[in-house]
């Protein structure tokens, strides 16, 4: 076997290295990112967040909805996470990003291939092919193994792979955000489902009271204390009440269908969902580590930060294109005319070829590409900044909502007590003939309104808790090691 000329290879590499140094003068000046990452701790958290964070409190657990004490809700949450198509699509996007990262990783590895070919060819008698092949049809045979390797002197492949892995992390954070949004939506829908049942009870109770009042009006008319007008007035609200009950029943059915859809099931799955049994929640308090932990807890903030990292790697890759690319290729195999000497030393071919590509005249293409990557980085940074600002606003909004509902609850409960007293007095006076029916009707309508307002405030508090948990980024496993939490490095700052 013929030995390769290592002295010649060494000379070739020396020439290529010198050419690489000379070609490293491509101009990339004047192109640099200008956007800066916002530090959440530098933002004014506002009085709402500061007040709520003063009390000692821990992050909610991963299954934070268990605070409602409803076993059926626990089951619905479990079914939703495994069956909802949106969550499954988010998982598919993780697989897609991981596969794309695998492609980028493979591009940086040595490439090895093999080729075997054999074909009959008639050679011209007027060409350089000698007899006996000239003028005859002869089989041309070849079998080669080839290999190539990009030396990645400037780290292009490693930086591209790092950017691809950043996109995988971003997809994982997106999937976490999809799960959290789904969990919160299931809770809110379930709370609304429970509210409609209570509103139905109130309407049903009011209807039964109205039917009793109608009986009293008939009795009063019979003994001469009342009139037919009072009877008609007592009977008139009943059809409207029956209509509202039907509307609430329709709303309950619709919420059953909505819950079934969140589970990724057909409407029939909602028919088995029973009336909720939700427990009231205690006073809430935010962890004192806000807003610092917000950037490490909210999935949308994490996803945006990972994409900033990916764009930073894109700038690094674009810069490496300003420098020469050096790679090695080699081949070993056999080639012959005819089969008599095929696969013998006489037909052996081999070679090692270092190659370099020099970016000399690119017509501004490299600078434009770097400009594109830089602009994308700036855009990703500003998007991250906006997500951080929106995250802080969302937490403040949810705390304000909770605090307002807590205060409203005291007012609505007092209003129900006063309305109930007014109704009892009006009904007692009507029974004894001291007041007319209009006083009873007015007091009855007011009582129903106050009861419904109180119910909406109480269930609003249950819904607000789900909104607050979503705003702070969801719950965590109490045994979870915070040091292993998914969070991007500070590496993207180097491009500044």
GUTORVO-509462 format. One line per field, with one value per residue (C-alpha): residue number from 0; residue in three letters; x, y, z. Coordinates in Angstrom, 3 decimals. Layout:
! GUTORVO-509462
i	c(NUM, ...)
aa	c(ALA, ...)
u	c(X, ...)
v	c(Y, ...)
w	c(Z, ...)
***
This chain:
! GUTORVO-509462
i	c(0, 1, 2, 3, 4, 5, 6, 7, 8, 9, 10, 11, 12, 13, 14, 15, 16, 17, 18, 19, 20, 21, 22, 23, 24, 25, 26, 27, 28, 29, 30, 31, 32, 33, 34, 35, 36, 37, 38, 39, 40, 41, 42, 43, 44, 45, 46, 47, 48, 49, 50, 51, 52, 53, 54, 55, 56, 57, 58, 59, 60, 61, 62, 63, 64, 65, 66, 67, 68, 69, 70, 71, 72, 73, 74, 75, 76, 77, 78, 79, 80, 81, 82, 83, 84, 85, 86, 87, 88, 89, 90, 91, 92, 93, 94, 95, 96, 97, 98, 99, 100, 101, 102, 103, 104, 105, 106, 107, 108, 109, 110, 111, 112, 113, 114, 115, 116, 117, 118, 119, 120, 121, 122, 123, 124, 125, 126, 127, 128, 129, 130, 131, 132, 133, 134, 135, 136, 137, 138, 139, 140, 141, 142, 143, 144, 145, 146, 147, 148, 149, 150, 151, 152, 153, 154, 155, 156, 157, 158, 159, 160, 161, 162, 163, 164, 165, 166, 167, 168, 169, 170, 171, 172, 173, 174, 175, 176, 177, 178, 179, 180, 181, 182, 183, 184, 185, 186, 187, 188, 189, 190, 191, 192, 193, 194, 195, 196, 197, 198, 199, 200, 201, 202, 203, 204, 205, 206, 207, 208, 209, 210, 211, 212, 213, 214, 215, 216, 217, 218, 219, 220, 221, 222, 223, 224, 225, 226, 227, 228, 229, 230, 231, 232, 233, 234, 235, 236, 237, 238, 239, 240, 241, 242, 243, 244, 245, 246, 247, 248, 249, 250, 251, 252, 253, 254, 255, 256, 257, 258, 259, 260, 261, 262, 263, 264, 265, 266, 267, 268, 269, 270, 271, 272, 273, 274, 275, 276, 277, 278, 279, 280, 281, 282, 283, 284, 285, 286, 287, 288, 289, 290, 291, 292, 293, 294, 295, 296, 297, 298, 299, 300, 301, 302, 303, 304, 305, 306, 307, 308, 309, 310, 311, 312, 313, 314, 315, 316, 317, 318, 319, 320, 321, 322, 323, 324, 325, 326, 327, 328, 329, 330, 331, 332, 333, 334, 335, 336, 337, 338, 339, 340, 341, 342, 343, 344, 345, 346, 347, 348, 349, 350, 351, 352, 353, 354, 355, 356, 357, 358, 359, 360, 361, 362, 363, 364, 365, 366, 367, 368, 369, 370, 371, 372, 373, 374, 375, 376, 377, 378, 379, 380, 381, 382, 383, 384, 385, 386, 387, 388, 389, 390, 391, 392, 393, 394, 395, 396, 397, 398, 399, 400, 401, 402, 403, 404, 405, 406, 407, 408, 409, 410, 411, 412, 413, 414, 415, 416, 417, 418, 419, 420, 421, 422, 423, 424, 425, 426, 427, 428, 429, 430, 431, 432, 433, 434, 435, 436, 437, 438, 439, 440, 441, 442, 443, 444, 445, 446, 447, 448, 449, 450, 451, 452, 453, 454, 455, 456, 457, 458, 459, 460, 461, 462, 463, 464, 465, 466, 467, 468, 469, 470, 471, 472, 473, 474, 475, 476, 477, 478, 479, 480, 481, 482, 483, 484, 485, 486, 487, 488, 489, 490, 491, 492, 493, 494, 495)
aa	c(UNK, UNK, UNK, UNK, UNK, UNK, UNK, UNK, UNK, UNK, UNK, UNK, UNK, UNK, UNK, UNK, UNK, UNK, UNK, UNK, UNK, UNK, UNK, UNK, UNK, UNK, UNK, UNK, UNK, UNK, UNK, UNK, UNK, UNK, UNK, UNK, UNK, UNK, UNK, UNK, UNK, UNK, UNK, UNK, UNK, UNK, UNK, UNK, UNK, UNK, UNK, UNK, UNK, UNK, UNK, UNK, UNK, UNK, UNK, UNK, UNK, UNK, UNK, UNK, UNK, UNK, UNK, UNK, UNK, UNK, UNK, UNK, UNK, UNK, UNK, UNK, UNK, UNK, UNK, UNK, UNK, UNK, UNK, UNK, UNK, UNK, UNK, UNK, UNK, UNK, UNK, UNK, UNK, UNK, UNK, UNK, UNK, UNK, UNK, UNK, UNK, UNK, UNK, UNK, UNK, UNK, UNK, UNK, UNK, UNK, UNK, UNK, UNK, UNK, UNK, UNK, UNK, UNK, UNK, UNK, UNK, UNK, UNK, UNK, UNK, UNK, UNK, UNK, UNK, UNK, UNK, UNK, UNK, UNK, UNK, UNK, UNK, UNK, UNK, UNK, UNK, UNK, UNK, UNK, UNK, UNK, UNK, UNK, UNK, UNK, UNK, UNK, UNK, UNK, UNK, UNK, UNK, UNK, UNK, UNK, UNK, UNK, UNK, UNK, UNK, UNK, UNK, UNK, UNK, UNK, UNK, UNK, UNK, UNK, UNK, UNK, UNK, UNK, UNK, UNK, UNK, UNK, UNK, UNK, UNK, UNK, UNK, UNK, UNK, UNK, UNK, UNK, UNK, UNK, UNK, UNK, UNK, UNK, UNK, UNK, UNK, UNK, UNK, UNK, UNK, UNK, UNK, UNK, UNK, UNK, UNK, UNK, UNK, UNK, UNK, UNK, UNK, UNK, UNK, UNK, UNK, UNK, UNK, UNK, UNK, UNK, UNK, UNK, UNK, UNK, UNK, UNK, UNK, UNK, UNK, UNK, UNK, UNK, UNK, UNK, UNK, UNK, UNK, UNK, UNK, UNK, UNK, UNK, UNK, UNK, UNK, UNK, UNK, UNK, UNK, UNK, UNK, UNK, UNK, UNK, UNK, UNK, UNK, UNK, UNK, UNK, UNK, UNK, UNK, UNK, UNK, UNK, UNK, UNK, UNK, UNK, UNK, UNK, UNK, UNK, UNK, UNK, UNK, UNK, UNK, UNK, UNK, UNK, UNK, UNK, UNK, UNK, UNK, UNK, UNK, UNK, UNK, UNK, UNK, UNK, UNK, UNK, UNK, UNK, UNK, UNK, UNK, UNK, UNK, UNK, UNK, UNK, UNK, UNK, UNK, UNK, UNK, UNK, UNK, UNK, UNK, UNK, UNK, UNK, UNK, UNK, UNK, UNK, UNK, UNK, UNK, UNK, UNK, UNK, UNK, UNK, UNK, UNK, UNK, UNK, UNK, UNK, UNK, UNK, UNK, UNK, UNK, UNK, UNK, UNK, UNK, UNK, UNK, UNK, UNK, UNK, UNK, UNK, UNK, UNK, UNK, UNK, UNK, UNK, UNK, UNK, UNK, UNK, UNK, UNK, UNK, UNK, UNK, UNK, UNK, UNK, UNK, UNK, UNK, UNK, UNK, UNK, UNK, UNK, UNK, UNK, UNK, UNK, UNK, UNK, UNK, UNK, UNK, UNK, UNK, UNK, UNK, UNK, UNK, UNK, UNK, UNK, UNK, UNK, UNK, UNK, UNK, UNK, UNK, UNK, UNK, UNK, UNK, UNK, UNK, UNK, UNK, UNK, UNK, UNK, UNK, UNK, UNK, UNK, UNK, UNK, UNK, UNK, UNK, UNK, UNK, UNK, UNK, UNK, UNK, UNK, UNK, UNK, UNK, UNK, UNK, UNK, UNK, UNK, UNK, UNK, UNK, UNK, UNK, UNK, UNK, UNK, UNK, UNK, UNK, UNK, UNK, UNK, UNK, UNK, UNK, UNK, UNK, UNK, UNK, UNK, UNK, UNK, UNK, UNK, UNK, UNK, UNK, UNK, UNK, UNK, UNK, UNK, UNK, UNK, UNK, UNK, UNK, UNK, UNK, UNK, UNK, UNK, UNK, UNK, UNK, UNK, UNK, UNK, UNK, UNK)
u	c(0.000, 1.283, 2.080, 0.751, 3.224, 3.054, 5.650, 3.492, 0.406, 2.315, 3.278, -0.294, -1.525, 1.096, 0.047, -3.593, -2.904, -1.013, -3.870, -6.351, -4.441, -4.247, -7.941, -8.981, -9.278, -12.969, -14.568, -17.394, -16.942, -19.929, -22.366, -23.212, -26.355, -27.777, -30.657, -30.097, -31.774, -34.070, -33.285, -36.656, -35.302, -34.698, -38.410, -40.665, -42.751, -45.441, -47.193, -49.519, -46.700, -44.624, -47.495, -48.415, -44.772, -44.306, -46.052, -44.119, -45.336, -44.005, -44.499, -47.585, -47.053, -47.072, -50.655, -51.689, -55.349, -55.553, -56.042, -59.682, -60.206, -62.186, -61.175, -63.075, -61.043, -57.833, -58.968, -59.929, -56.517, -54.744, -56.876, -56.452, -52.646, -52.517, -55.354, -55.419, -54.172, -52.552, -50.320, -49.466, -48.563, -46.221, -44.558, -44.253, -42.490, -39.931, -39.265, -38.968, -36.485, -34.478, -34.331, -33.211, -30.480, -29.434, -29.064, -26.853, -24.780, -24.288, -23.036, -20.015, -19.048, -16.822, -18.779, -18.068, -19.602, -19.132, -19.806, -19.703, -20.361, -20.029, -21.223, -20.500, -18.981, -17.814, -14.594, -13.688, -10.857, -9.783, -9.393, -6.546, -7.891, -5.411, -6.199, -7.758, -10.331, -10.398, -13.265, -14.795, -17.404, -15.792, -17.020, -15.813, -15.683, -15.064, -15.437, -14.523, -14.809, -14.626, -14.482, -14.571, -14.234, -14.746, -11.974, -14.292, -11.335, -13.555, -16.214, -18.991, -20.437, -20.222, -21.913, -24.659, -25.246, -25.427, -28.046, -30.059, -30.006, -31.186, -34.183, -34.867, -34.924, -37.225, -39.607, -39.562, -40.495, -43.250, -44.622, -44.572, -46.441, -49.040, -49.575, -49.872, -52.323, -54.413, -54.384, -55.486, -58.213, -59.564, -59.767, -61.459, -63.973, -64.656, -65.165, -67.633, -69.334, -69.742, -70.992, -73.766, -74.997, -75.219, -76.972, -79.430, -80.089, -80.770, -83.159, -84.875, -85.230, -86.618, -89.078, -90.305, -90.685, -92.626, -94.951, -95.581, -96.278, -98.725, -100.492, -100.634, -102.063, -104.789, -105.623, -105.807, -108.129, -110.312, -110.870, -111.316, -108.002, -106.429, -107.350, -107.045, -104.387, -102.148, -102.648, -101.696, -98.679, -97.502, -97.944, -96.285, -92.590, -92.869, -92.454, -89.400, -87.847, -88.520, -86.884, -83.778, -83.524, -83.541, -80.823, -78.669, -79.224, -78.065, -74.967, -74.200, -74.427, -72.163, -69.554, -69.705, -68.928, -66.113, -64.542, -64.782, -63.030, -60.237, -59.776, -59.390, -62.633, -66.033, -69.024, -70.316, -67.395, -68.826, -72.072, -70.345, -68.950, -70.816, -71.512, -68.256, -67.533, -64.986, -63.577, -63.026, -59.379, -57.441, -55.802, -53.001, -49.507, -46.765, -43.262, -40.955, -38.429, -40.513, -39.740, -36.291, -37.700, -40.174, -37.577, -36.829, -40.417, -42.612, -42.337, -42.941, -40.075, -37.815, -38.744, -38.012, -34.660, -33.656, -34.498, -32.252, -29.493, -30.211, -30.046, -26.725, -25.353, -26.647, -24.451, -21.460, -22.070, -22.431, -19.079, -17.302, -18.316, -15.946, -13.033, -11.753, -13.317, -10.843, -11.760, -10.118, -11.310, -9.902, -10.728, -9.595, -10.773, -10.316, -10.957, -10.300, -11.396, -12.692, -12.776, -9.402, -7.454, -10.330, -9.751, -5.974, -3.112, -2.759, -6.270, -5.821, -6.510, -6.132, -5.785, -5.995, -7.048, -7.094, -9.343, -9.971, -12.699, -11.782, -14.420, -12.678, -15.349, -18.854, -20.520, -21.565, -23.324, -21.441, -22.026, -25.695, -26.037, -24.383, -26.713, -29.724, -28.588, -27.842, -31.272, -32.882, -30.975, -32.104, -35.684, -35.459, -34.079, -36.879, -39.425, -37.930, -38.083, -41.749, -42.528, -40.860, -42.851, -46.079, -45.264, -44.868, -48.096, -49.930, -48.844, -49.829, -53.206, -53.962, -52.969, -55.161, -58.040, -57.678, -57.419, -60.442, -62.544, -61.578, -62.873, -65.962, -66.765, -67.321, -69.595, -71.642, -72.119, -73.385, -75.642, -77.144, -77.856, -79.632, -81.562, -82.656, -83.904, -85.780, -87.404, -88.429, -90.064, -91.872, -93.158, -94.327, -96.159, -97.738, -98.985, -100.543, -102.024, -99.850, -97.937, -98.786, -97.187, -94.960, -92.940, -92.426, -91.455, -88.966, -87.382, -87.309, -85.569, -83.044, -82.307, -81.760, -79.430, -77.383, -77.125, -75.928, -73.410, -72.065, -71.767, -69.899, -67.440, -66.848, -66.296, -64.321, -61.833, -61.510, -60.874, -58.461, -56.250, -55.814, -54.944, -52.377, -50.689, -50.449, -49.054, -46.205, -45.323, -47.150, -46.243, -43.126, -42.362, -41.473, -38.570, -37.428, -33.850, -33.959, -30.334, -31.391, -34.240, -34.339, -32.757, -30.527, -27.012, -25.804, -23.854, -25.882, -24.479, -21.136, -22.524, -23.053)
v	c(0.000, 3.396, 5.637, 9.208, 12.024, 13.514, 16.122, 17.448, 17.403, 19.385, 21.965, 22.251, 22.841, 25.510, 27.337, 27.104, 28.398, 31.386, 32.068, 31.874, 34.488, 36.774, 36.354, 37.238, 40.868, 40.812, 43.938, 43.571, 46.936, 49.111, 46.199, 45.517, 44.998, 48.026, 46.506, 45.845, 43.222, 44.662, 43.741, 42.914, 44.068, 47.500, 47.879, 49.513, 46.589, 48.909, 49.011, 46.079, 43.570, 45.004, 44.785, 41.257, 40.152, 41.367, 38.347, 35.098, 32.767, 29.911, 29.195, 27.058, 23.371, 21.899, 20.694, 24.133, 23.522, 20.972, 24.004, 23.997, 20.603, 19.126, 15.594, 15.907, 18.992, 17.053, 14.366, 16.899, 18.574, 15.258, 14.326, 17.742, 17.694, 14.258, 14.686, 18.315, 18.682, 22.061, 20.580, 17.625, 19.992, 21.840, 18.509, 17.800, 21.146, 20.072, 16.914, 18.980, 21.386, 18.480, 16.811, 20.088, 20.359, 16.825, 17.848, 20.792, 18.548, 16.027, 18.771, 19.239, 15.550, 13.737, 12.664, 9.208, 7.752, 4.878, 4.540, 1.481, 1.778, -0.477, 0.246, -0.896, 1.795, 1.624, 3.604, 5.576, 4.402, 8.048, 8.768, 8.144, 4.721, 2.074, -1.300, -3.704, -1.327, 1.209, 0.490, -2.076, -2.120, -2.589, -2.535, 0.439, -0.399, 1.722, 1.338, 4.170, 5.149, 8.908, 11.054, 14.759, 16.850, 20.542, 21.621, 24.315, 26.529, 29.479, 27.501, 27.941, 24.476, 24.515, 27.925, 26.812, 23.718, 25.872, 28.054, 24.987, 23.712, 27.131, 26.725, 23.324, 24.967, 27.682, 24.998, 23.297, 26.587, 27.092, 23.659, 24.549, 27.767, 25.814, 23.421, 26.267, 28.184, 25.025, 24.268, 27.807, 27.717, 24.425, 25.932, 29.114, 27.191, 24.849, 27.812, 29.354, 25.948, 25.971, 29.561, 28.717, 25.957, 28.409, 30.991, 28.297, 27.483, 31.144, 31.445, 28.218, 29.398, 32.740, 30.963, 28.781, 31.880, 33.594, 30.631, 30.795, 34.534, 33.784, 31.350, 34.018, 36.527, 34.047, 33.451, 37.196, 37.653, 34.764, 36.263, 39.747, 41.289, 41.328, 42.019, 40.299, 42.897, 41.592, 38.040, 39.109, 41.017, 37.978, 35.681, 37.928, 37.342, 33.539, 32.963, 35.253, 33.311, 30.007, 31.423, 32.477, 28.978, 27.534, 30.000, 28.967, 25.322, 26.080, 27.801, 24.781, 22.467, 24.777, 24.787, 20.976, 20.927, 23.441, 21.347, 18.260, 20.128, 21.158, 17.468, 16.796, 14.778, 15.006, 16.817, 13.537, 13.445, 16.516, 14.741, 12.801, 15.928, 16.386, 19.576, 21.050, 21.112, 23.897, 25.079, 28.782, 29.907, 31.573, 34.971, 34.865, 36.361, 36.524, 35.137, 37.871, 37.004, 38.711, 40.190, 38.528, 35.000, 36.060, 35.700, 32.164, 31.047, 32.380, 30.068, 32.871, 34.904, 31.845, 31.091, 34.674, 34.608, 31.348, 32.870, 35.809, 33.274, 31.559, 34.884, 35.644, 32.374, 33.397, 36.513, 34.355, 32.068, 35.048, 36.404, 33.117, 33.419, 36.372, 33.980, 31.201, 27.789, 24.889, 21.260, 17.979, 15.314, 11.871, 8.974, 5.370, 2.871, 0.991, 1.870, -0.170, -1.009, -4.540, -6.977, -8.691, -6.257, -4.785, -4.864, -5.318, -3.015, -1.977, -0.388, 1.299, 5.037, 7.224, 10.852, 13.438, 16.942, 19.940, 22.697, 26.293, 28.698, 32.376, 35.137, 37.694, 39.354, 38.744, 41.922, 42.853, 39.547, 38.733, 42.171, 42.024, 38.576, 39.830, 42.816, 40.515, 38.384, 41.461, 42.929, 39.622, 39.652, 43.218, 42.231, 39.188, 41.344, 43.894, 41.097, 39.718, 43.167, 43.483, 40.047, 41.031, 44.274, 42.418, 39.790, 42.436, 44.104, 40.778, 40.024, 43.518, 43.209, 39.854, 41.086, 44.165, 41.966, 39.691, 42.592, 44.325, 41.150, 40.593, 44.053, 43.594, 40.338, 42.166, 44.672, 42.076, 39.934, 42.971, 43.874, 40.343, 40.595, 43.936, 42.774, 39.614, 41.664, 44.036, 41.127, 39.386, 42.582, 43.211, 39.634, 39.709, 42.964, 41.558, 38.475, 40.641, 43.098, 46.031, 46.388, 45.828, 43.327, 45.884, 46.275, 42.515, 42.381, 45.207, 43.594, 40.204, 41.491, 43.378, 40.264, 38.127, 40.734, 41.014, 37.240, 36.925, 39.749, 38.032, 34.721, 36.335, 37.958, 34.701, 32.682, 35.577, 35.072, 31.398, 32.337, 35.123, 32.618, 30.664, 33.899, 34.817, 31.404, 31.702, 35.237, 34.168, 31.199, 28.265, 25.993, 23.990, 20.617, 21.173, 18.735, 20.480, 21.716, 25.344, 25.129, 22.688, 24.868, 25.635, 29.065, 30.560, 31.704, 35.249, 34.387, 36.556, 39.666, 39.113, 40.312, 43.754)
w	c(0.000, -0.972, 1.994, 2.010, 1.703, 5.214, 4.397, 1.591, 3.891, 6.511, 3.919, 2.754, 6.282, 6.845, 3.709, 4.672, 8.180, 6.769, 4.353, 7.209, 9.156, 6.142, 5.407, 8.954, 8.038, 7.022, 8.422, 10.976, 12.678, 13.462, 13.924, 17.562, 19.679, 21.469, 23.485, 27.189, 29.339, 31.983, 35.581, 37.207, 40.574, 39.080, 38.316, 40.888, 42.151, 43.486, 46.831, 46.094, 45.577, 48.431, 50.901, 49.875, 50.105, 53.668, 55.144, 55.358, 52.635, 50.552, 46.901, 46.259, 45.570, 42.090, 42.619, 43.925, 43.033, 45.873, 48.162, 47.001, 48.641, 45.737, 44.708, 41.426, 40.499, 41.187, 38.749, 36.098, 36.313, 35.881, 32.870, 31.284, 31.400, 29.767, 27.279, 26.129, 22.513, 23.174, 25.866, 23.650, 20.806, 23.164, 23.985, 20.264, 19.798, 22.397, 20.395, 17.226, 18.819, 20.237, 16.819, 15.231, 17.863, 16.961, 13.316, 14.289, 16.557, 13.752, 11.424, 13.699, 13.740, 11.214, 8.155, 6.731, 3.613, 1.182, -2.530, -4.742, -8.468, -11.486, -15.000, -18.596, -20.825, -24.477, -24.769, -27.844, -30.038, -30.428, -26.697, -24.260, -23.185, -24.467, -26.027, -25.363, -23.754, -26.601, -28.976, -26.625, -23.900, -20.501, -16.941, -14.885, -11.195, -8.114, -4.353, -2.011, 1.639, 2.171, 5.285, 5.992, 9.112, 9.735, 12.106, 13.509, 14.295, 15.205, 17.085, 14.520, 15.012, 18.804, 18.961, 16.585, 18.718, 21.877, 20.186, 19.182, 22.766, 23.944, 21.644, 23.225, 26.650, 25.312, 23.993, 27.394, 29.048, 26.456, 27.326, 31.009, 30.222, 28.238, 31.161, 33.674, 31.489, 31.061, 34.796, 35.597, 32.942, 34.293, 37.781, 36.589, 34.509, 37.421, 39.770, 37.316, 37.138, 40.933, 40.895, 38.447, 40.743, 43.640, 41.477, 40.460, 44.108, 44.784, 41.866, 42.851, 46.442, 45.307, 43.021, 45.895, 48.063, 45.304, 44.982, 48.729, 48.447, 45.645, 48.002, 50.691, 48.200, 47.225, 50.883, 51.554, 48.590, 49.748, 53.215, 51.816, 52.959, 49.499, 45.912, 42.570, 41.701, 44.476, 43.206, 39.676, 40.964, 42.949, 39.947, 37.360, 38.367, 38.327, 34.544, 34.484, 37.367, 35.610, 32.468, 34.407, 35.869, 32.367, 31.316, 34.262, 33.354, 29.832, 31.234, 33.439, 30.416, 28.420, 31.197, 31.313, 27.597, 28.095, 30.840, 28.633, 25.817, 28.197, 28.971, 25.254, 25.277, 23.659, 25.209, 26.625, 29.061, 30.777, 31.640, 34.426, 36.117, 39.396, 41.287, 42.689, 46.419, 46.727, 50.028, 50.747, 50.734, 53.511, 53.199, 50.646, 50.768, 48.151, 48.746, 50.004, 47.271, 44.596, 42.168, 42.021, 41.738, 39.094, 36.323, 37.463, 37.946, 35.148, 32.124, 29.615, 31.107, 31.005, 27.401, 26.361, 28.126, 26.472, 23.095, 23.918, 24.549, 21.230, 19.370, 21.086, 19.737, 16.309, 16.469, 17.416, 14.439, 12.106, 13.285, 12.599, 8.938, 8.633, 9.109, 6.865, 7.193, 7.315, 6.867, 6.020, 3.629, 2.929, 0.705, 0.352, -2.229, -5.461, -9.087, -12.202, -15.713, -15.705, -12.839, -13.202, -11.030, -9.026, -5.246, -5.643, -4.699, -8.332, -8.222, -4.823, -4.547, -1.430, -0.562, 2.219, 1.263, 3.562, 2.232, 3.134, 2.070, 2.237, 2.565, 0.356, -1.779, -0.406, -1.634, 1.908, 2.476, 5.675, 7.169, 6.236, 7.815, 10.996, 10.948, 10.661, 13.596, 15.672, 14.966, 15.916, 19.183, 19.939, 19.130, 21.434, 24.245, 23.910, 23.791, 27.002, 28.580, 27.625, 29.069, 32.350, 32.527, 31.710, 34.337, 37.040, 35.943, 35.988, 39.561, 40.705, 38.952, 40.573, 44.030, 43.558, 42.444, 45.452, 47.891, 46.368, 46.467, 50.112, 50.956, 48.797, 50.580, 53.863, 52.124, 50.252, 53.346, 55.248, 52.321, 52.324, 56.059, 55.651, 52.572, 54.368, 57.319, 55.018, 53.193, 56.411, 57.702, 54.399, 54.218, 57.834, 57.189, 54.029, 55.875, 58.555, 56.056, 57.138, 53.830, 50.187, 47.813, 46.066, 49.269, 49.395, 45.718, 46.077, 49.128, 47.411, 44.272, 46.394, 48.474, 45.396, 43.877, 47.055, 47.408, 43.825, 44.291, 47.398, 45.560, 42.679, 45.080, 46.983, 43.833, 42.371, 45.197, 44.258, 40.648, 41.613, 43.408, 40.183, 38.387, 41.029, 40.896, 37.126, 37.448, 39.724, 37.522, 39.096, 41.971, 42.740, 44.237, 47.922, 47.481, 44.308, 44.283, 43.222, 42.074, 39.347, 38.143, 34.471, 34.063, 31.390, 32.088, 31.914, 28.782, 26.464, 28.112, 26.377, 23.055, 24.522)
***
